Amino acid sequence: MDRLLRDRDAAVEADPTHTGLPQSFIDWTWQSWLPGNMHRYQAQVEEHIRYLDLKIGNLNSSLEQIAGGVLDDRDAAADLRDRLQRELDARETP
Protein backbone atom coordinates (compact mmCIF):
# COMPACT_ATOMS: atom_id res chain seq x y z
CA MET A 1 0.00 0.00 0.00
CA ASP A 2 2.88 2.34 0.74
CA ARG A 3 4.20 1.84 -2.78
CA LEU A 4 0.80 2.62 -4.29
CA LEU A 5 0.50 5.84 -2.28
CA ARG A 6 4.08 6.85 -3.10
CA ASP A 7 3.52 6.21 -6.83
CA ARG A 8 0.15 7.99 -6.72
CA ASP A 9 1.69 11.05 -5.06
CA ALA A 10 4.44 11.14 -7.69
CA ALA A 11 1.90 10.84 -10.51
CA VAL A 12 -0.28 13.63 -9.08
CA GLU A 13 2.78 15.84 -8.60
CA ALA A 14 3.71 15.35 -12.26
CA ASP A 15 0.10 15.79 -13.44
CA PRO A 16 -2.42 17.28 -10.98
CA THR A 17 -5.30 15.95 -13.11
CA HIS A 18 -4.08 12.33 -12.85
CA THR A 19 -6.67 9.81 -11.68
CA GLY A 20 -6.62 6.05 -11.28
CA LEU A 21 -3.69 3.79 -10.64
CA PRO A 22 -0.31 5.21 -11.62
CA GLN A 23 1.34 3.36 -14.49
CA SER A 24 4.49 2.87 -12.40
CA PHE A 25 2.48 0.91 -9.83
CA ILE A 26 0.83 -1.21 -12.53
CA ASP A 27 4.23 -1.96 -14.07
CA TRP A 28 5.72 -2.87 -10.69
CA THR A 29 2.75 -5.12 -9.91
CA TRP A 30 3.11 -7.09 -13.17
CA GLN A 31 6.92 -7.21 -13.18
CA SER A 32 7.73 -7.75 -9.50
CA TRP A 33 4.83 -8.35 -7.17
CA LEU A 34 2.73 -10.81 -9.17
CA PRO A 35 5.56 -13.17 -10.17
CA GLY A 36 6.75 -13.27 -6.57
CA ASN A 37 3.29 -13.91 -5.14
CA MET A 38 1.66 -16.08 -7.80
CA HIS A 39 1.96 -19.18 -5.59
CA ARG A 40 -0.34 -17.54 -3.02
CA TYR A 41 -3.02 -16.56 -5.51
CA GLN A 42 -2.84 -19.28 -8.15
CA ALA A 43 -6.39 -20.54 -7.56
CA GLN A 44 -7.83 -17.01 -7.76
CA VAL A 45 -5.85 -16.28 -10.91
CA GLU A 46 -7.05 -19.51 -12.55
CA GLU A 47 -10.65 -18.68 -11.58
CA HIS A 48 -10.27 -15.17 -13.02
CA ILE A 49 -8.87 -16.60 -16.26
CA ARG A 50 -11.97 -18.83 -16.54
CA TYR A 51 -14.17 -15.78 -15.89
CA LEU A 52 -12.32 -13.80 -18.58
CA ASP A 53 -12.67 -16.69 -21.06
CA LEU A 54 -16.43 -16.72 -20.41
CA LYS A 55 -16.63 -12.93 -20.73
CA ILE A 56 -14.72 -12.98 -24.03
CA GLY A 57 -17.02 -15.70 -25.34
CA ASN A 58 -20.10 -13.72 -24.36
CA LEU A 59 -18.71 -10.55 -25.93
CA ASN A 60 -17.89 -12.42 -29.14
CA SER A 61 -21.44 -13.80 -29.24
CA SER A 62 -22.90 -10.34 -28.69
CA LEU A 63 -20.71 -8.85 -31.39
CA GLU A 64 -21.70 -11.59 -33.81
CA GLN A 65 -25.39 -10.98 -33.09
CA ILE A 66 -25.04 -7.20 -33.43
CA ALA A 67 -22.57 -6.96 -36.28
CA GLY A 68 -22.78 -10.37 -37.91
CA GLY A 69 -25.38 -9.35 -40.47
CA VAL A 70 -23.54 -6.13 -41.26
CA LEU A 71 -20.30 -8.04 -41.76
CA ASP A 72 -22.05 -10.54 -44.01
CA ASP A 73 -23.50 -7.68 -46.08
CA ARG A 74 -20.07 -6.07 -46.33
CA ASP A 75 -18.50 -9.32 -47.47
CA ALA A 76 -21.24 -9.89 -50.05
CA ALA A 77 -20.83 -6.35 -51.41
CA ALA A 78 -17.05 -6.77 -51.60
CA ASP A 79 -17.43 -10.10 -53.42
CA LEU A 80 -19.88 -8.60 -55.91
CA ARG A 81 -17.61 -5.61 -56.50
CA ASP A 82 -14.64 -7.88 -57.13
CA ARG A 83 -16.63 -10.09 -59.49
CA LEU A 84 -17.93 -7.10 -61.45
CA GLN A 85 -14.44 -5.60 -61.60
CA ARG A 86 -13.03 -8.87 -62.96
CA GLU A 87 -15.76 -8.92 -65.65
CA LEU A 88 -15.03 -5.32 -66.55
CA ASP A 89 -11.27 -5.94 -66.66
CA ALA A 90 -11.76 -9.03 -68.87
CA ARG A 91 -13.89 -7.05 -71.29
CA GLU A 92 -11.37 -4.22 -71.63
CA THR A 93 -8.53 -6.58 -72.49
CA PRO A 94 -8.44 -7.29 -76.25
C-alpha positions as CSV (number, residue, x, y, z in Angstrom):
1,M,0.0,0.0,0.0
2,D,2.9,2.3,0.7
3,R,4.2,1.8,-2.8
4,L,0.8,2.6,-4.3
5,L,0.5,5.8,-2.3
6,R,4.1,6.8,-3.1
7,D,3.5,6.2,-6.8
8,R,0.1,8.0,-6.7
9,D,1.7,11.0,-5.1
10,A,4.4,11.1,-7.7
11,A,1.9,10.8,-10.5
12,V,-0.3,13.6,-9.1
13,E,2.8,15.8,-8.6
14,A,3.7,15.3,-12.3
15,D,0.1,15.8,-13.4
16,P,-2.4,17.3,-11.0
17,T,-5.3,16.0,-13.1
18,H,-4.1,12.3,-12.8
19,T,-6.7,9.8,-11.7
20,G,-6.6,6.1,-11.3
21,L,-3.7,3.8,-10.6
22,P,-0.3,5.2,-11.6
23,Q,1.3,3.4,-14.5
24,S,4.5,2.9,-12.4
25,F,2.5,0.9,-9.8
26,I,0.8,-1.2,-12.5
27,D,4.2,-2.0,-14.1
28,W,5.7,-2.9,-10.7
29,T,2.8,-5.1,-9.9
30,W,3.1,-7.1,-13.2
31,Q,6.9,-7.2,-13.2
32,S,7.7,-7.7,-9.5
33,W,4.8,-8.4,-7.2
34,L,2.7,-10.8,-9.2
35,P,5.6,-13.2,-10.2
36,G,6.8,-13.3,-6.6
37,N,3.3,-13.9,-5.1
38,M,1.7,-16.1,-7.8
39,H,2.0,-19.2,-5.6
40,R,-0.3,-17.5,-3.0
41,Y,-3.0,-16.6,-5.5
42,Q,-2.8,-19.3,-8.1
43,A,-6.4,-20.5,-7.6
44,Q,-7.8,-17.0,-7.8
45,V,-5.8,-16.3,-10.9
46,E,-7.0,-19.5,-12.5
47,E,-10.6,-18.7,-11.6
48,H,-10.3,-15.2,-13.0
49,I,-8.9,-16.6,-16.3
50,R,-12.0,-18.8,-16.5
51,Y,-14.2,-15.8,-15.9
52,L,-12.3,-13.8,-18.6
53,D,-12.7,-16.7,-21.1
54,L,-16.4,-16.7,-20.4
55,K,-16.6,-12.9,-20.7
56,I,-14.7,-13.0,-24.0
57,G,-17.0,-15.7,-25.3
58,N,-20.1,-13.7,-24.4
59,L,-18.7,-10.5,-25.9
60,N,-17.9,-12.4,-29.1
61,S,-21.4,-13.8,-29.2
62,S,-22.9,-10.3,-28.7
63,L,-20.7,-8.9,-31.4
64,E,-21.7,-11.6,-33.8
65,Q,-25.4,-11.0,-33.1
66,I,-25.0,-7.2,-33.4
67,A,-22.6,-7.0,-36.3
68,G,-22.8,-10.4,-37.9
69,G,-25.4,-9.4,-40.5
70,V,-23.5,-6.1,-41.3
71,L,-20.3,-8.0,-41.8
72,D,-22.1,-10.5,-44.0
73,D,-23.5,-7.7,-46.1
74,R,-20.1,-6.1,-46.3
75,D,-18.5,-9.3,-47.5
76,A,-21.2,-9.9,-50.1
77,A,-20.8,-6.3,-51.4
78,A,-17.1,-6.8,-51.6
79,D,-17.4,-10.1,-53.4
80,L,-19.9,-8.6,-55.9
81,R,-17.6,-5.6,-56.5
82,D,-14.6,-7.9,-57.1
83,R,-16.6,-10.1,-59.5
84,L,-17.9,-7.1,-61.5
85,Q,-14.4,-5.6,-61.6
86,R,-13.0,-8.9,-63.0
87,E,-15.8,-8.9,-65.7
88,L,-15.0,-5.3,-66.6
89,D,-11.3,-5.9,-66.7
90,A,-11.8,-9.0,-68.9
91,R,-13.9,-7.1,-71.3
92,E,-11.4,-4.2,-71.6
93,T,-8.5,-6.6,-72.5
94,P,-8.4,-7.3,-76.2
